[in-house]
């Protein structure tokens, strides 16, 4: 392959990229001015529902995975306003009517099962923490035979034991916090 051939695919893609950038930046502003949200979303190549960013600015994801931003002018008096979907502050969607409801007894059973699982995990983690503390021995465990002449290897083992102990301490703390939130 010649050096020139390796650049040809990139050069062919540049005009296409420029055309896409021009379309996204609004080279067709005159025609787009009167369009509604669905038309602007199609024009921008959205594959998901547009979300309000701020005011009349919307954001969506294109087929290439890039984010596309576009404006939809506010409707004139008498026109129907576009439906806004978004993650903005104060936006909350009501639960769909088709969402199944769970009766109180079933939910209580699920909560009890969750509490039992968390208690079992806490007991196992506390056992592992006790074992890790015993192995760490306050930072002075007995050196192993292969560590007697290699102080660096001994220090590395102490560091691993300390990390293990700290991990189990964090796990116990998180499980206790989770259990306290259930009560």
C-alpha positions, -999 to +999 in steps of 0.1 A: +000+000+000+014+034-009+015+062+016-009+082-006-035+054-005-037+054+033-049+090+032-076+086+005-103+072+028-099+101+052-101+126+024-133+111+011-149+113+045-140+149+051-167+164+027-193+141+042-183+152+077-184+189+067-219+183+052-231+167+084-216+195+106-232+221+083-266+203+087-263+201+124-252+237+128-282+248+109-273+257+073-310+252+065-322+276+091-348+292+069-366+259+062-362+247+098-377+277+114-412+266+112-406+229+120-419+212+151-400+189+175-406+156+156-395+171+123-363+186+139-356+153+156-358+134+123-337+161+105-310+158+132-309+120+129-322+113+164-326+076+173-340+084+208-365+109+221-352+144+223-347+158+258-349+194+269-315+209+277-326+245+284-355+266+271-361+256+235-328+237+231-330+199+228-305+171+228-307+136+214-284+107+203-277+100+167-270+066+150-233+072+153-236+076+191-229+114+190-251+139+207-271+162+185-283+196+198-310+216+181-335+244+188-372+243+182-387+278+181-415+284+206-449+279+189-468+310+179-501+319+196-527+292+188-502+265+178-498+233+198-467+234+219-443+205+214-443+178+241-412+182+262-394+151+275-363+154+296-341+149+326-343+185+336-349+196+372-384+192+384-392+167+356-409+136+368-428+111+348-458+095+364-458+057+367-474+040+337-509+027+344-498-007+331-472-010+358-482-039+381-490-031+417-477-052+446-498-058+476-485-050+511-480-086+521-459-094+490-438-062+496-433-071+533-421-106+523-396-090+498-384-065+524-379-093+550-360-114+524-338-084+516-331-078+553-322-115+558-298-115+528-282-083+541-278-098+576-263-129+561-239-109+541-230-088+571-223-119+592-200-133+565-182-100+560-177-096+598-162-131+599-138-122+570-129-089+588-120-109+619-098-132+599-082-102+581-075-085+614-059-117+628-037-121+598-027-084+599-018-086+636-017-048+640+008-045+612+033-069+627+025-104+614+052-130+617+074-131+586+070-162+564+100-183+556+105-169+521+102-133+535+130-136+561+158-124+538+136-101+518+121-072+538+105-057+507+084-088+501+074-087+538+063-051+535+043-059+504+025-086+522+017-063+551+003-037+526-019-064+510-032-075+544-039-039+554-058-033+522-078-065+527-087-055+562-097-020+551-119-034+523-138-057+548-142-027+572-158-006+544-180-035+534-192-040+570-199-003+573-219-002+541-239-032+550-247-018+585-258+015+568-280-004+544-296-024+572-302+008+593-320+023+563-345-006+563-356-003+598 
